[in-house]
């Protein structure tokens, strides 16, 4: 138990952070009539560090709480990804910082990149993925938006933690088409040891069907940024194509890849998807969506009809059920990949951006400070969801 001095110290430590208006999915923007890009942009992060209000980490041997969730961290600023190194948590923030949560202390760390982060709409500092040897190498992969010659683009870079900051080691892949919406940004290492990365169609739907473009794709790279020899298309990073704005990546226990994806905006809207991904597969956007069929194009395993939930991060549980954090849906959903059944398992805390399972516990981050939600004075937060059956 903390002594009185420690409690006083934590209670006195307060950091105030600004909230920028940003977009999380065009589905929601067009239906709600909300602007789809922020009026200003931020460059490479230069964010102060310090102790945040009342962060804590629940020891893994604690019994499950009777409360619906446990709060681990507060006052996150447009968080995007949850990553773990043992019990240390790292969270990327879209304006260009990485939050480290360790031993009850939350520290916002700056990220120094060779090309500045362009935080505009859905773009910014998005994907973060710790290297498999991060504990010793301190290396991680990052995906971020930048601007070059007046155009928004995205890049995949290798970064290294050096004390209280991160610095770029080198770029692995640049020139991925970007826009104020539909930037993708999810990264995961597959069972085959390869790096998988989602990219959006950059608001140019035709690029999703163009295999020479990196937009609207799931890419597959070696961990040092090369094209794997067994990729489905020779000398190409493209693993699958015909995607609008893929967001989640997860594998079942047989090594089958699934993704979550935003469907079309406007009328009709909705049709958000869960897909089983095949090497070289064409998932139809913008030619088909929903129940449409076309020879040579793969229909989704599941879609939401005209309801939009804006699926984001995804994680497979031990029973091959896909946990899906949703933005517009404001819930944690669970999709049974065998039975084809979708259900809500947690609601009431607003927009959810990412979900991870760590030591048998389900972690989510809220995304109420992204300009679309209704943030409380403690948002955004990292939560452990209790008693999900």
C-alpha positions as CSV (number, residue, x, y, z in Angstrom):
1,X,0.0,0.0,0.0
2,X,1.2,3.5,-0.8
3,X,2.4,5.7,2.1
4,X,0.7,9.0,2.7
5,X,3.5,11.0,1.1
6,X,3.1,9.0,-2.1
7,X,-0.6,9.6,-2.2
8,X,-0.2,13.3,-1.7
9,X,2.4,13.4,-4.4
10,X,0.2,11.6,-6.9
11,X,-2.8,13.7,-6.0
12,X,-0.8,16.9,-6.6
13,X,0.6,15.9,-10.0
14,X,-1.6,17.3,-12.8
15,X,-0.8,17.8,-16.5
16,X,-3.1,19.7,-18.8
17,X,-3.3,18.7,-22.4
18,X,-5.1,20.2,-25.4
19,X,-7.6,18.4,-27.4
20,X,-7.5,18.7,-31.3
21,X,-10.5,18.1,-33.5
22,X,-9.9,15.0,-35.6
23,X,-11.9,12.4,-37.5
24,X,-12.0,8.6,-37.0
25,X,-14.2,7.4,-39.8
26,X,-15.9,9.0,-42.8
27,X,-19.0,7.0,-42.2
28,X,-19.7,8.9,-39.1
29,X,-18.7,12.3,-40.5
30,X,-21.0,12.2,-43.5
31,X,-23.9,10.9,-41.5
32,X,-23.6,13.3,-38.7
33,X,-22.6,16.3,-40.8
34,X,-19.3,16.8,-38.9
35,X,-16.2,18.3,-40.6
36,X,-13.9,15.5,-41.8
37,X,-10.6,17.3,-41.1
38,X,-9.0,19.3,-38.3
39,X,-8.4,23.0,-39.0
40,X,-4.8,22.8,-37.9
41,X,-2.0,20.3,-37.9
42,X,0.8,19.3,-35.6
43,X,4.3,18.4,-36.6
44,X,6.9,16.2,-34.9
45,X,5.9,15.8,-31.3
46,X,7.5,17.9,-28.6
47,X,5.3,17.0,-25.7
48,X,6.1,17.5,-22.1
49,X,6.4,14.5,-19.8
50,X,5.3,14.0,-16.3
51,X,3.0,12.1,-13.9
52,X,-0.6,12.0,-14.9
53,X,-3.6,12.1,-12.6
54,X,-4.2,8.8,-10.8
55,X,-2.8,6.2,-13.2
56,X,-2.4,2.7,-11.8
57,X,-1.7,-0.8,-13.0
58,X,-3.7,-3.7,-11.5
59,X,-1.4,-6.6,-10.5
60,X,-2.1,-9.6,-12.6
61,X,-2.9,-11.8,-9.6
62,X,-5.7,-9.5,-8.4
63,X,-9.2,-11.2,-8.4
64,X,-11.7,-9.9,-11.0
65,X,-13.6,-6.9,-9.8
66,X,-17.3,-6.8,-9.5
67,X,-17.3,-3.4,-11.3
68,X,-17.7,-3.5,-15.1
69,X,-14.2,-2.1,-15.6
70,X,-11.0,-0.9,-13.9
71,X,-9.4,2.4,-15.0
72,X,-5.6,2.1,-15.5
73,X,-4.9,5.5,-17.0
74,X,-6.6,8.8,-17.7
75,X,-6.2,11.9,-19.7
76,X,-4.8,10.2,-22.8
77,X,-4.9,12.4,-25.9
78,X,-6.5,10.8,-29.0
79,X,-5.0,7.4,-28.3
80,X,-4.7,4.8,-31.1
81,X,-2.9,1.6,-30.2
82,X,-2.2,-0.4,-27.0
83,X,1.1,-2.3,-26.8
84,X,2.7,-4.4,-24.0
85,X,6.2,-5.1,-22.9
86,X,5.6,-7.4,-19.9
87,X,3.4,-5.3,-17.6
88,X,4.6,-2.0,-19.1
89,X,2.0,-0.4,-21.4
90,X,2.8,1.8,-24.4
91,X,0.0,3.8,-26.2
92,X,0.4,5.8,-29.3
93,X,-1.3,9.2,-29.5
94,X,-2.4,10.7,-32.8
95,X,-0.8,14.1,-32.3
96,X,2.6,12.4,-32.3
97,X,3.5,11.1,-28.8
98,X,3.9,7.7,-27.1
99,X,2.6,7.2,-23.5
100,X,4.4,4.8,-21.2
101,X,2.6,3.5,-18.2
102,X,4.7,1.6,-15.8
103,X,4.5,1.0,-12.0
104,X,1.6,3.4,-11.6
105,X,3.4,6.3,-13.4
106,X,2.3,7.6,-16.8
107,X,4.8,9.5,-18.9
108,X,4.2,11.1,-22.2
109,X,7.3,10.7,-24.4
110,X,8.2,12.6,-27.5
111,X,8.9,11.0,-30.9
112,X,11.5,12.6,-33.1
113,X,11.1,11.7,-36.8
114,X,12.9,12.6,-39.9
115,X,9.6,13.7,-41.5
116,X,7.1,15.5,-39.3
117,X,3.8,14.0,-38.2
118,X,0.9,15.6,-40.1
119,X,-2.1,15.4,-37.8
120,X,-5.0,16.1,-40.0
121,X,-8.4,14.4,-39.8
122,X,-7.8,10.7,-39.4
123,X,-4.1,11.0,-40.2
124,X,-1.4,11.4,-37.7
125,X,0.8,9.1,-35.5
126,X,-1.2,5.9,-35.8
127,X,0.2,2.4,-35.6
128,X,2.7,1.4,-33.0
129,X,4.1,-2.1,-32.8
130,X,6.9,-3.2,-30.5
131,X,9.6,-5.4,-32.1
132,X,9.6,-9.0,-30.9
133,X,12.9,-8.3,-29.2
134,X,11.9,-4.9,-27.8
135,X,12.8,-5.7,-24.3
136,X,16.5,-5.7,-25.2
137,X,16.6,-3.8,-28.5
138,X,14.1,-1.0,-27.7
139,X,13.0,-1.0,-31.3
140,X,9.5,-0.5,-32.5
141,X,7.5,0.0,-35.8
142,X,5.5,3.1,-36.3
143,X,3.0,4.2,-39.0
144,X,2.4,7.9,-39.5
145,X,1.0,10.5,-41.8
146,X,3.3,13.2,-43.3
147,X,3.1,15.9,-46.0
148,X,5.3,16.1,-49.0
149,X,5.0,18.5,-51.9
150,X,1.5,19.4,-50.8
151,X,0.3,15.8,-50.6
152,X,-0.5,13.7,-47.6
153,X,1.2,10.4,-47.4
154,X,1.9,7.7,-44.9
155,X,5.2,5.9,-44.0
156,X,6.3,2.9,-42.0
157,X,9.4,3.6,-39.9
158,X,11.6,1.8,-37.3
159,X,12.0,3.8,-34.1
160,X,14.0,3.3,-31.0
161,X,13.3,4.3,-27.4
162,X,16.2,6.3,-25.9
163,X,15.4,7.2,-22.3
164,X,12.3,9.4,-22.3
165,X,12.1,9.9,-26.0
166,X,11.9,7.9,-29.3
167,X,14.0,8.6,-32.4
168,X,13.7,7.3,-36.0
169,X,16.2,4.7,-37.0
170,X,15.2,4.4,-40.6
171,X,12.2,4.4,-42.9
172,X,11.0,1.0,-44.1
173,X,8.4,2.1,-46.6
174,X,7.3,5.6,-47.7
175,X,4.9,7.1,-50.2
176,X,1.8,5.3,-49.1
177,X,-1.1,7.4,-50.3
178,X,-2.8,9.4,-47.5
179,X,-5.6,11.8,-47.0
180,X,-7.6,13.5,-44.2
181,X,-9.6,10.2,-44.1
182,X,-9.0,6.6,-44.9
183,X,-5.4,6.2,-43.8
184,X,-5.5,2.6,-42.4
185,X,-2.5,2.3,-40.0
186,X,-2.9,-1.0,-38.2
187,X,0.2,-3.2,-37.9
188,X,0.7,-6.7,-36.6
189,X,3.3,-9.5,-36.8
190,X,1.7,-12.7,-38.2
191,X,2.4,-16.3,-37.2
192,X,4.8,-16.4,-40.1
193,X,7.0,-13.7,-38.5
194,X,6.1,-11.1,-41.2
195,X,4.9,-7.5,-40.7
196,X,1.3,-6.9,-41.9
197,X,0.1,-3.3,-42.4
198,X,-3.3,-1.9,-43.4
199,X,-3.7,1.1,-45.7
200,X,-6.8,3.0,-46.6
201,X,-8.0,4.1,-50.0
202,X,-6.9,7.7,-49.2
203,X,-10.4,8.9,-50.4
204,X,-9.5,7.7,-53.9
205,X,-11.6,4.5,-54.2
206,X,-10.2,3.5,-57.5
207,X,-6.8,3.0,-56.0
208,X,-8.1,0.0,-53.9
209,X,-8.4,-2.0,-57.2
210,X,-5.0,-0.8,-58.5
211,X,-2.4,-3.4,-57.5
212,X,0.4,-1.0,-58.4
213,X,-0.8,1.4,-55.7
214,X,-0.2,0.9,-52.0
215,X,-3.6,2.4,-51.1
216,X,-6.6,0.3,-50.0
217,X,-4.5,-2.8,-49.2
218,X,-3.1,-5.1,-46.6
219,X,0.7,-5.1,-47.1
220,X,3.1,-7.8,-46.1
221,X,6.8,-7.0,-45.3
222,X,9.7,-8.7,-43.8
223,X,10.7,-7.2,-40.4
224,X,13.5,-5.3,-42.1
225,X,11.2,-3.8,-44.7
226,X,11.8,-6.0,-47.7
227,X,9.2,-7.7,-50.0
228,X,8.9,-11.4,-48.9
229,X,9.8,-13.8,-51.7
230,X,6.4,-15.7,-51.2
231,X,4.1,-12.7,-51.5
232,X,1.3,-13.3,-53.9
233,X,2.4,-10.7,-56.4
234,X,6.0,-10.6,-57.6
235,X,8.1,-7.7,-56.2
236,X,5.1,-6.2,-54.5
237,X,4.2,-5.6,-50.9
238,X,0.5,-6.1,-51.6
239,X,-1.0,-9.1,-49.8
240,X,-4.7,-8.4,-50.4
241,X,-6.5,-5.5,-52.1
242,X,-9.9,-4.0,-52.7
243,X,-10.1,-2.5,-49.2
244,X,-11.7,0.8,-48.2
245,X,-10.3,1.5,-44.8
246,X,-9.1,-1.7,-43.0
247,X,-8.5,-1.3,-39.3
248,X,-8.1,-4.5,-37.4
249,X,-5.9,-7.5,-38.0
250,X,-6.0,-10.8,-36.0
251,X,-5.2,-14.5,-36.6
252,X,-7.0,-17.6,-35.3
253,X,-5.2,-20.6,-33.8
254,X,-4.9,-22.1,-37.2
255,X,-3.1,-19.1,-38.6
256,X,-6.0,-17.7,-40.6
257,X,-6.0,-13.9,-40.9
258,X,-9.1,-11.8,-40.3
259,X,-9.6,-8.1,-40.6
260,X,-12.2,-5.5,-39.7
261,X,-13.1,-2.7,-42.2
262,X,-15.2,0.4,-42.6
263,X,-17.9,0.2,-45.2
264,X,-19.2,2.9,-47.5
265,X,-20.5,6.3,-46.4
266,X,-23.6,8.2,-47.5
267,X,-26.6,6.3,-48.8
268,X,-26.5,3.5,-48.3
269,X,-24.0,3.6,-45.5
270,X,-22.9,1.0,-43.0
271,X,-21.9,-2.3,-44.4
272,X,-18.9,-2.5,-42.1
273,X,-17.1,-5.8,-42.6
274,X,-15.3,-8.7,-41.0
275,X,-13.2,-10.5,-43.7
276,X,-11.2,-13.7,-43.9
277,X,-8.1,-12.7,-45.7
278,X,-6.5,-14.8,-48.4
279,X,-3.2,-14.1,-50.0
280,X,-3.8,-12.3,-53.3
281,X,-7.5,-11.8,-52.5
282,X,-9.6,-9.0,-54.0
283,X,-12.2,-7.7,-51.4
284,X,-14.2,-5.7,-53.9
285,X,-14.1,-2.1,-52.9
286,X,-15.3,0.1,-54.6
287,X,-16.9,-2.3,-57.1
288,X,-18.9,-4.3,-54.6
289,X,-19.8,-4.3,-50.9
290,X,-22.3,-5.9,-48.6
291,X,-24.0,-8.9,-50.2
292,X,-23.0,-7.9,-53.7
293,X,-21.2,-10.6,-55.7
294,X,-18.7,-10.4,-58.5
295,X,-16.5,-13.1,-60.0
296,X,-13.0,-12.8,-58.7
297,X,-14.0,-10.7,-55.6
298,X,-14.4,-12.1,-52.1
299,X,-17.5,-11.2,-50.1
300,X,-17.3,-10.4,-46.4
301,X,-17.9,-13.1,-43.8
302,X,-20.1,-10.6,-42.0
303,X,-21.4,-7.1,-42.6
304,X,-23.5,-4.7,-40.6
305,X,-26.1,-3.9,-43.2
306,X,-27.0,-0.2,-43.2
307,X,-25.9,0.2,-39.6
308,X,-22.5,1.7,-39.2
309,X,-20.4,0.7,-36.2
310,X,-17.0,1.8,-37.5
311,X,-14.9,-1.2,-36.4
312,X,-11.3,-0.4,-35.3
313,X,-8.8,-2.5,-33.4
314,X,-9.4,-6.3,-33.2
315,X,-8.0,-9.2,-31.2
316,X,-8.7,-12.9,-31.3
317,X,-9.6,-14.7,-28.0
318,X,-8.7,-18.2,-27.0
319,X,-12.0,-19.5,-28.5
320,X,-11.4,-18.0,-32.0
321,X,-13.8,-15.2,-31.3
322,X,-12.9,-11.8,-32.6
323,X,-13.1,-8.9,-30.2
324,X,-13.7,-5.6,-32.0
325,X,-13.4,-2.1,-30.6
326,X,-15.9,0.2,-32.4
327,X,-16.1,3.9,-32.7
328,X,-19.6,4.8,-34.0
329,X,-20.9,1.6,-32.4
330,X,-19.5,2.8,-29.0
331,X,-19.1,-0.8,-27.9
332,X,-16.8,-3.8,-27.7
333,X,-18.3,-6.4,-30.0
334,X,-17.4,-10.1,-30.3
335,X,-17.7,-12.0,-33.5
336,X,-17.7,-15.8,-33.5
337,X,-15.7,-16.8,-36.5
338,X,-17.1,-20.3,-36.5
339,X,-20.8,-19.6,-35.8
340,X,-20.9,-16.3,-37.6
341,X,-22.6,-14.6,-34.7
342,X,-21.9,-10.9,-33.6
343,X,-22.8,-9.7,-30.2
344,X,-22.0,-6.7,-27.9
345,X,-20.1,-7.5,-24.8
346,X,-19.3,-4.1,-23.3
347,X,-20.9,-0.7,-23.7
348,X,-21.4,2.6,-22.0
349,X,-18.0,4.3,-22.2
350,X,-18.2,5.9,-25.6
351,X,-16.0,5.4,-28.6
352,X,-13.4,2.5,-28.4
353,X,-10.3,2.6,-30.6
354,X,-8.3,-0.5,-29.7
355,X,-8.6,-3.8,-27.8
356,X,-5.9,-6.1,-26.5
357,X,-5.8,-9.3,-24.4
358,X,-2.9,-9.5,-22.0
359,X,-2.4,-12.1,-19.3
360,X,-6.0,-13.2,-19.8
361,X,-7.4,-9.7,-19.3
362,X,-9.2,-7.5,-21.9
363,X,-7.9,-4.0,-22.3
364,X,-9.5,-1.2,-24.3
365,X,-8.8,2.5,-24.9
366,X,-11.6,5.0,-25.3
367,X,-11.4,7.5,-28.2
368,X,-13.7,10.3,-27.0
369,X,-11.2,13.1,-27.5
370,X,-11.0,12.6,-31.2
371,X,-13.5,15.4,-32.1
372,X,-16.4,13.0,-32.5
373,X,-17.1,11.8,-29.0
374,X,-18.3,13.5,-25.8
375,X,-15.3,13.4,-23.5
376,X,-15.5,13.4,-19.8
377,X,-12.9,15.4,-17.8
378,X,-10.8,12.2,-17.5
379,X,-11.0,11.0,-21.1
380,X,-9.4,9.3,-22.8
381,X,-8.8,6.3,-20.6
382,X,-7.2,2.8,-20.6
383,X,-9.6,0.3,-19.1
384,X,-9.6,-3.4,-18.1
385,X,-13.0,-4.9,-18.9
386,X,-14.1,-7.2,-16.1
387,X,-16.2,-10.3,-16.2
388,X,-16.6,-10.7,-20.0
389,X,-17.8,-14.3,-20.5
